[in-house]
Each structure stands twice: as structure tokens, then as C-alpha cells.
Amino acid sequence: MQAAKGRKRPFALRALAVFGAALGLLFLLLLGACALPGGPVRAHLVDSAQTIRQEGLYPAWFGFKLFQMDNYTDTLMLMEAATADETGPLTAMMTNTAYNVDNFETLGDDLAAYLEARESGDPGAVEKAGLEPFSYARYWHGYLIWLRPLLCLMPYTGVRAVQYAVLFALLAAVLALLRRRCGLPAALWFAVSQLLVTVFWVPHQIQYFTCFALAYGGCVWVLARPRRSDALCLGLVALGVATAFCDLLVTPVLTLGLPLACWLLQPQQRLRAGFRQCALCLGGCLCWGAGYGLCWAFKWVLAALVTGQNVIADALRQIGVRTAADTWHGMTLTWGNIARFVYDTLQARGLFWPLLLALLLAAALFAACLRSRAALVRALPLGFAAVLPLVWFAALRAHSIQHGWFTWRALGLTLFAGLAFVYYACDPRAALRRLKQKGKRI
């Protein structure tokens, strides 16, 4: 009897339980957020709309495209927070209604017009203002779980301040835990990688904040105490669900790769590193992907049932657009054309040949400094984690190119895991020893 009690349930059942618990909890939290009164939210959004109009929809720090913000998407989020009390909470969280006039370049003005119309108390004021409703039902929009409660208390600028406090508290926790469990180099790699992808601007936007916060939270959980591989995979199921529920397809691969890399860097995992651990990493990716994909599919089915809209067809069409769209800005998205686009862009800025030379030198240094074939094999799991963003970019090539000014931050994972991979696979002293041996032969 005791042996039967101590026996673990099959992994598939445990994964299904984690999936159900995560989705159920997030569902209830979102339902509760949509049930909050809309009056305080709209009162604080009056100043928020003015902030959006002053900044513009796409402000770029220093005029650099990769430092561009996305007030456009944040305005859609604010609009959904304002409209959530138009219907019952369940209908609101399934339809995710926003408004605009005749194009999406006036969203700041449209938000202000909507708030003014609702404030008037006239049931027909929104329609009289020329505002047309549209549904964004294919996403869960789980960011409303914290956005609507915060907007009951503060404007958009206050939400940004809270996001800064939360994200940097999580970042500090990750760095402290990495230092304690994996050593100072690991903490430095993480800090450098996040600084290079401008993490200091991430909390400025609601949509950028989501994946980084979930990824850092996953890292804290992984590093809090040693986790077995089955526990890691169950945690990745939950992270996949949370990512699909809260994110708008910004940098979701971070919530998979950063916790996975932190797990691989712990001493007990470094002792087991090699081909077998690459298989474990693949299993973790499948668990995260199952949680991510099934969570999204649940929204399509539920939204179709509640709203009567053909949400499933819209979602499948959007998948095709983001993964295998034929053209973008008139360019056929073949790999040859993409390579030519990258070449032309870099060449126009005088960067192609310097970057190519740097890559060739880096490859030569890597080969010269390689510790041994055994060290390379032991470092392979970290290399596996490092290439995950590249695989993601390739799979969603249309979306990754179209929104490259924010999707590029997923490379924070490549930098973090890549630095660790090089550290464990290479040693400059190995190159010096080889040079000395060649000198003796001569």
C-alpha cells in the first residue's frame, strides 16, 4: 500500500493537471479583472490618452529603429481595459473589443474620443463619434489581469512605474540566485545579455514587459532549489500556458529558453551534460510548446462558442500569415530574398563586411580555443538553448521580419546561453598550448 502511494502518476497525467490548473487559475483571474468597475479605469485613462498623443504611437529612442517603442499596441490594450464593462465579464474577455475611426494611426485620438463618449452618458455617443468596434478575440489578453486593477488606481505612467519596479526586482532576484547557485560568471553573462537587448526600456511598454517578467519569474523558480528534469518540464508546461495567455506574440521564446538555460547551468546539470541532456531539452521544448499551443486553441474554441464569431478560422489564417506569408512590403519571402534584404540593409549602413569579418574571426578563435571534443559535447545543451530564438525566427519569419524592432530582443537568450556555451567549450590557454606544440615541432 505504501509503495502504491509513493508511486508517481504518469507524466502525461501530471502535465495535464498542471495545464488545467494553470489555465483555470488564469481564466478566473482574467474573469475577475474584467468584472472590475470601468469608471475608475476610464477616469485614469483620460491622462493616459494625452500621454499617448504627446509621445506618438512609435517613439524611437535616439531615432534608432531597434529602440522603437510600441504605444500603438499599448493603446489597444488600454482601449480593451476601458471597454471591458460594456458587456458581462465572460463576454468581454472573449470578444476583447476595441474601437477606431477609419485607420489605426489615430488610436490615441480614438481612445480620447471613446472616453469622452462614455463620459457623456449618451448610449449612442460612441457611434455618433464615428468609432467602429472591432474584436481581437484570437488572443486571451491576459495582461488585463494586472492592467485593469492598476488602472483603477493610477494612469498609464503609473503602470509603467510599477512594471519597472517588478521587472527589476525579478532581474535582481535572478542575478542573485545565479550568483549563488551557478557562480559569478553566470550572473555576469545574464546581466550583459539583458543589457545588450535594452532591458532597461522593456517595462516602458506593457506588451514588452509580459514575456520578460514571465521569463524572469521562471528563472527564479528554476534556481530557487534543484529541480529534477520532470519538474522542469512540468514548470515549462505552466510557462507555456501563461505565455500564450498573457503575451501578444512579442518574445515568447524567452519564457522557454531563459529558465531552461538557468537549469542547464546548475552544477548538478553540468555534471550530466551531453547528448542525453540535449534530448531532455527537446522534451522541455515540447512540453512548453504543448502548453503554449493548447492554451491558445482553448481561446479560439471558447471565443467561438461565446461570441458566435469564426475565431478559429481567423486564428488559423493569422498563423499562416505569420509563419508562411508570401510577401512583405512587396518582397516575396523566400530565404534568398530574405538574405538579400539583410545584405542590402547592412551594406547600406556599411556594416556587412565588418560584421562578416568579425564572424569569421570569431569562428577561427572558437576553433583555436576549443578545449576538446568532449568539452564541446558537454556544452552542447547550452548551444541548443542558444539557437532557440533563431529557430523561432525561422518558423515565424514573416512576423519576425515585420516586427523586427521588438522581436530582436529574443536574442537575449542567444547571448546568455551562447556566452555560457563558449565559456564551457573554449579556453584561450588551449590555443596557447597548441601554438607552443607547433613551435616545438618547427
C-alpha positions in Angstrom: 0.0 0.0 0.0 2.8 2.4 0.9 4.6 1.6 -2.3 1.5 2.4 -4.3 1.1 5.7 -2.5 4.7 6.7 -3.2 4.5 5.8 -6.9 4.3 8.8 -9.1 1.4 9.2 -11.6 2.3 9.0 -15.3 4.0 12.2 -16.5 1.2 12.8 -19.1 -1.4 12.9 -16.3 0.7 15.3 -14.2 1.3 17.5 -17.2 -2.4 17.6 -18.0 -3.1 18.5 -14.3 -0.6 21.4 -14.5 -2.1 22.6 -17.8 -5.6 22.5 -16.3 -4.6 24.2 -13.1 -2.6 27.0 -14.8 -5.3 27.7 -17.4 -8.1 27.5 -14.8 -6.3 30.0 -12.4 -5.5 32.4 -15.2 -9.1 32.2 -16.5 -10.5 33.1 -13.1 -8.1 35.9 -12.6 -8.9 37.4 -16.0 -12.7 37.0 -15.4 -12.2 38.8 -12.1 -10.2 41.6 -13.8 -13.0 42.1 -16.4 -15.6 42.2 -13.6 -14.0 45.3 -12.0 -15.9 48.6 -12.5 -15.0 50.5 -15.6 -15.5 54.0 -14.2 -12.2 54.3 -12.3 -10.3 52.8 -15.2 -11.6 55.3 -17.7 -11.0 58.2 -15.2 -7.3 57.3 -15.1 -7.2 56.8 -18.9 -8.0 60.4 -19.7 -4.5 61.5 -18.8 -3.2 58.3 -20.3 -4.7 59.1 -23.7 -3.0 62.5 -23.5 0.4 60.8 -22.8 -0.1 58.6 -25.9 -0.9 61.6 -28.1 2.1 63.5 -26.8 4.6 60.6 -27.3 3.1 59.3 -30.6 2.4 55.7 -31.5 6.0 54.7 -32.4 8.5 56.9 -30.5 12.1 55.7 -31.0 14.9 56.4 -28.5 17.8 58.2 -30.3 15.9 57.8 -33.6 17.1 54.2 -33.8 14.6 51.6 -35.2 15.7 48.8 -32.8 15.0 51.1 -29.8 11.5 51.9 -31.1 8.6 51.7 -28.6 5.1 50.5 -29.3 2.5 52.8 -28.0 0.2 51.5 -30.8 -0.2 48.1 -29.2 -0.3 49.5 -25.7 -3.2 51.8 -26.8 -5.1 48.8 -28.0 -4.5 47.3 -24.5 -5.7 50.4 -22.8 -8.8 50.5 -25.0 -9.7 47.0 -24.1 -9.3 47.8 -20.4 -11.7 50.7 -20.9 -14.4 48.7 -22.8 -14.4 45.6 -20.6 -17.6 46.7 -18.7 -19.7 47.2 -21.9 -20.8 43.6 -21.5 -20.7 40.9 -18.9 -17.2 39.8 -17.8 -17.2 36.5 -19.7 -18.3 38.1 -23.0 -15.8 40.9 -22.5 -12.9 38.5 -22.0 -13.9 36.5 -25.1 -14.6 39.4 -27.5 -11.8 41.9 -26.4 -13.4 44.9 -28.1 -11.6 48.0 -29.2 -12.6 51.0 -31.3 -11.1 53.1 -34.1 -12.4 55.6 -36.7 -11.1 54.6 -40.1 -7.5 53.7 -39.6 -5.2 52.5 -36.9 -2.9 55.5 -37.0 -5.3 57.6 -34.9 -5.6 55.3 -31.9 -4.5 57.9 -29.4 -7.2 60.3 -30.6 -9.7 57.4 -30.8 -9.1 56.4 -27.2 -9.7 60.0 -26.1 -12.9 60.2 -28.2 -14.1 56.9 -26.7 -13.5 58.1 -23.2 -15.3 61.3 -23.8 -18.3 59.5 -25.4 -18.6 57.1 -22.4 -18.3 60.0 -20.0 -21.3 61.8 -21.7 -23.7 59.1 -20.6 -25.3 59.0 -24.0 -25.8 55.4 -25.1 -25.3 56.4 -28.7 -22.3 58.7 -28.2 -19.7 56.2 -29.2 -21.4 55.5 -32.5 -22.0 59.3 -33.1 -18.3 59.8 -32.6 -17.7 57.6 -35.7 -16.0 54.9 -33.6 -16.2 51.4 -35.1 -15.8 48.4 -32.8 -13.6 45.5 -33.8 -12.8 42.3 -32.0 -9.4 40.9 -31.1 -10.7 37.6 -30.0 -7.9 35.3 -31.1 -5.7 36.2 -28.1 -6.5 35.7 -24.4 -5.3 39.2 -23.5 -4.2 38.0 -20.0 -2.2 41.2 -19.4 -5.6 42.7 -18.3 -5.2 40.6 -15.1 -2.8 43.3 -13.8 -3.6 46.2 -16.1 -7.2 46.8 -15.2 -6.6 46.7 -11.4 -3.7 49.1 -11.8 -5.7 51.4 -14.0 -8.3 51.6 -11.2 -5.6 53.2 -9.1 -3.3 55.1 -11.5 -2.8 56.3 -15.1 -0.6 54.6 -17.8 2.6 56.3 -16.5 1.9 54.7 -13.1 1.5 51.3 -14.7 4.9 51.8 -16.3 6.5 52.7 -12.9 5.0 49.5 -11.3 6.3 47.4 -14.2 9.8 48.9 -13.8 9.7 48.0 -10.1 8.5 44.5 -10.7 10.8 43.6 -13.6 14.0 44.9 -11.9 13.1 43.2 -8.7 12.8 39.9 -10.6 16.1 40.7 -12.5 17.9 41.3 -9.2 16.5 38.0 -7.9 17.7 36.1 -11.0 21.2 37.6 -10.7 21.4 36.9 -7.0 20.3 33.3 -7.5 22.6 32.7 -10.4 25.5 34.0 -8.4 24.7 31.7 -5.5 23.8 28.5 -7.5 25.9 28.8 -10.7 28.7 31.2 -9.9 29.6 34.8 -10.7 30.3 34.2 -14.4 26.7 33.0 -15.0 25.3 36.1 -13.3 27.6 38.3 -15.4 26.5 36.6 -18.6 22.9 37.1 -17.7 23.4 40.8 -16.9 25.4 41.5 -20.0 22.9 39.7 -22.3 19.9 41.6 -20.9 21.7 45.0 -21.1 22.6 44.3 -24.7 18.9 43.8 -25.6 18.0 47.0 -23.7 16.1 45.5 -20.8 16.1 49.0 -19.3 13.4 50.0 -21.8 11.3 46.9 -21.6 9.0 47.9 -18.7 8.2 51.1 -20.6 5.7 49.1 -22.7 3.0 46.7 -21.4 3.5 44.4 -24.3 7.3 44.2 -24.0 7.1 43.7 -20.2 5.0 40.5 -20.3 7.4 37.9 -21.7 10.4 39.3 -19.8 8.5 39.2 -16.5 7.3 35.6 -17.1 10.8 34.5 -18.2 12.5 36.0 -15.1 9.8 34.5 -12.9 10.5 31.1 -14.4 14.3 31.6 -13.8 13.6 32.4 -10.2 11.5 29.2 -9.8 14.2 27.1 -11.5 17.0 28.5 -9.4 15.2 28.6 -6.1 16.1 24.9 -5.4 17.3 22.0 -7.5 14.7 20.8 -9.9 14.5 17.3 -11.5 14.0 17.1 -15.2 10.4 16.1 -14.8 9.7 19.0 -12.5 11.4 21.3 -15.1 9.2 20.0 -17.9 6.0 20.5 -15.8 7.1 24.0 -15.0 7.6 24.7 -18.7 4.1 23.5 -19.4 2.8 26.1 -16.9 5.1 28.8 -18.5 3.8 27.9 -22.0 0.2 28.4 -20.8 1.0 31.7 -19.1 2.9 33.0 -22.1 0.0 32.2 -24.5 -2.5 33.6 -22.1 -0.7 36.9 -21.5 1.5 37.7 -24.5 0.7 39.2 -27.9 3.5 37.3 -29.7 6.3 39.6 -28.8 9.3 37.5 -27.5 7.6 34.3 -26.2 10.7 32.1 -26.7 12.3 33.8 -23.7 9.9 32.1 -21.3 11.1 28.8 -22.6 14.8 29.4 -23.1 15.9 31.6 -20.2 14.6 29.2 -17.5 16.0 26.2 -19.5 19.4 27.8 -19.7 19.4 28.6 -16.0 18.6 24.9 -15.3 21.4 23.8 -17.5 24.0 26.0 -15.7 23.4 24.5 -12.3 26.3 22.2 -11.1 24.2 19.1 -10.9 23.2 19.5 -14.5 26.7 20.4 -15.7 27.8 17.0 -14.4 25.3 15.3 -16.6 25.7 17.5 -19.7 26.0 16.0 -23.2 23.8 14.4 -25.9 21.4 12.9 -23.4 20.7 16.3 -21.9 20.0 17.7 -25.4 17.2 15.1 -25.6 15.9 16.4 -22.2 16.0 20.0 -23.6 14.0 18.9 -26.6 11.4 17.3 -24.3 11.2 20.5 -22.3 10.6 22.4 -25.6 7.8 20.0 -26.5 6.2 20.5 -23.0 6.4 24.3 -23.3 5.0 24.1 -26.9 2.1 21.9 -25.8 1.1 24.3 -23.0 1.5 27.2 -25.4 -0.4 25.8 -28.3 -3.2 24.2 -26.4 -3.8 27.3 -24.3 -4.2 29.3 -27.5 -6.5 26.7 -29.1 -8.8 26.8 -26.0 -9.3 30.5 -26.5 -10.3 30.0 -30.1 -12.9 27.4 -29.2 -14.3 29.2 -26.2 -14.5 32.5 -28.0 -16.2 30.9 -31.0 -18.8 29.4 -28.7 -19.4 32.5 -26.6 -19.4 35.1 -29.4 -20.6 33.2 -32.4 -17.6 34.6 -34.4 -15.5 32.4 -36.6 -12.5 32.9 -34.3 -10.8 29.6 -35.3 -10.7 30.5 -39.0 -9.3 33.9 -38.2 -6.6 32.4 -35.9 -5.6 29.8 -38.5 -5.4 32.5 -41.1 -3.1 34.6 -38.9 -0.9 31.6 -38.2 -0.4 31.3 -42.0 0.3 35.0 -42.3 3.0 34.9 -39.5 4.7 31.6 -40.5 4.4 31.4 -44.3 3.2 34.7 -45.7 4.1 35.0 -49.4 5.1 38.7 -49.3 6.1 41.5 -47.0 6.3 45.1 -48.3 6.2 43.7 -51.8 9.1 41.3 -51.2 8.5 37.6 -51.7 9.6 35.9 -48.5 11.9 33.3 -49.9 15.1 32.6 -48.0 17.1 34.0 -50.9 15.2 37.3 -50.8 15.4 37.5 -47.0 19.2 37.0 -47.2 19.4 39.7 -49.9 17.3 42.0 -47.8 19.6 41.5 -44.8 22.7 42.1 -47.1 21.3 45.2 -48.6 20.3 46.7 -45.2 23.7 46.0 -43.7 25.6 47.1 -46.8 23.6 50.4 -46.9 25.0 51.2 -43.5 28.5 50.0 -44.2 28.2 47.1 -41.8 28.1 43.9 -43.9 31.8 43.4 -44.5 32.9 44.4 -40.9 30.3 42.0 -39.5 31.3 39.2 -41.8 35.0 39.7 -40.9 34.0 39.7 -37.2 32.1 36.4 -37.6 35.0 34.8 -39.5 37.4 35.9 -36.7 35.0 34.6 -34.0 34.8 31.2 -35.8 38.5 31.0 -36.1 39.0 31.9 -32.4 36.4 29.4 -31.4 38.1 26.6 -33.3 41.6 27.6 -31.9 40.4 27.8 -28.3 38.2 24.7 -28.2 39.1 22.7 -25.1 38.4 19.3 -26.5 35.8 17.3 -28.3 34.5 16.0 -25.0 34.1 19.6 -23.7 32.2 20.6 -26.9 29.8 17.7 -26.4 29.2 18.7 -22.7 28.5 22.2 -23.8 26.0 21.2 -26.5 22.9 21.6 -24.3 23.7 25.3 -23.8 24.3 25.6 -27.6 20.8 24.0 -28.0 19.3 26.7 -25.9 21.2 29.5 -27.7 19.8 28.6 -31.1 16.1 28.5 -29.9 15.5 32.2 -30.9 17.0 31.5 -34.4 14.6 28.6 -34.8 11.7 30.7 -33.7 12.6 33.5 -36.1 12.8 31.0 -39.0 9.5 29.4 -38.1 7.7 32.8 -37.8 9.8 34.5 -40.4 7.1 36.9 -41.6 6.2 38.1 -38.1 9.9 38.2 -37.1 10.8 40.5 -40.0 7.7 42.7 -39.9 8.1 43.3 -36.2 11.9 43.0 -36.0 12.2 46.2 -34.0 10.9 44.3 -30.9 11.3 40.6 -31.8 15.1 41.1 -31.8 15.1 41.2 -28.0 14.6 37.4 -28.0 18.3 37.3 -28.9 18.9 38.0 -25.2 18.6 34.2 -24.8 21.1 33.6 -27.6 23.6 35.9 -25.9 23.2 34.4 -22.4 23.3 30.7 -23.4 25.8 31.4 -26.1 28.3 33.1 -23.7 27.9 30.1 -21.4 28.4 27.6 -24.3 31.6 29.4 -25.4 32.9 29.5 -21.8 32.5 25.8 -21.2 33.6 24.7 -24.7 36.6 27.0 -25.0 39.7 28.1 -23.2 42.3 30.6 -24.5 45.0 28.5 -22.8 44.2 25.6 -25.2 45.1 27.9 -28.2 48.4 28.8 -26.5 49.3 25.2 -25.8 48.6 24.3 -29.5 50.8 27.2 -30.6 53.6 26.0 -28.3 53.4 22.5 -29.6 53.6 23.7 -33.2 56.5 25.8 -32.3 58.4 22.9 -30.9 57.7 20.8 -34.0 59.1 23.6 -36.2 
